[in-house]
Amino acid sequence: MNSPDPSGSSPPKPQPSDGPCAVVLAAGKGTRMNSDLPKVLCPVVGRAMIHFVIDALEAAGISRQIVVVGYEADAVKRELATRSGSNIQFALQAEQLGTGHAVQCCGDFLADQTGPTIVVAGDSPLIQAASLKTLLKHFNETQPALLLGTLKKDDPTGLGRIVRNEAGEFIGIVEHKDATPEQLAINEVNMSTYLFRTPDLLDALAMLKNDNAQGEYYLTDCARLLRESGRPVAALPALQPCESLSINNPDELRLVDQQMRTMGYA
């Protein structure tokens, strides 16, 4: 594992990498968790939840991982240093300005990345290696600029809907609050799992703007920006129902813990 430098980021590696790379978003505090721990270190089934994300990435053959740290960055680094044979790189997001900004903080690391880059959340311990493998296989066969990993959910309330044209092709993401009654009936949802052709990701990150109420840079906007620039964007409902379980508060943490125990994680 790389030793951290004083700026909080481990030094970029100069050699090109043509295998898949993962960016793991792990900078948030998780204010609703009622814990001083960084959200990704809150334990589920007796382990910090981020470990299960890294486990799934490794099982899917994604051996290069860049973890974006912010709140209590050193604590996250120390925890991940306990992984045997780990070669995780760390990018520092000193100020949390949205998911797009988090990936922008990885720019130096991604400059040498010739293989695809997948972006996942560090607080999604039920991410499945099988789903990641399905996405990688489809990506390699079709080579879009961006492939979104989506999910068909019986109750999609609150989640962004995947909008397709009559031919079934992806045309956009509509947030729940902005959706028409017809769009609210869509059960395919965005689950914040993005597989990019890395040069297209870097181009999209450079085009991101923060002209929204929160003043943040959203990774979701990359899908629109890439489509507007004439590049192919696709969505594949490859994720499994368990992957829709999110952790935003202690009650949801308990639910995910119970689900993982039922699934044999402990």
Disulfide bonds with the S-S distance in Angstrom:
none
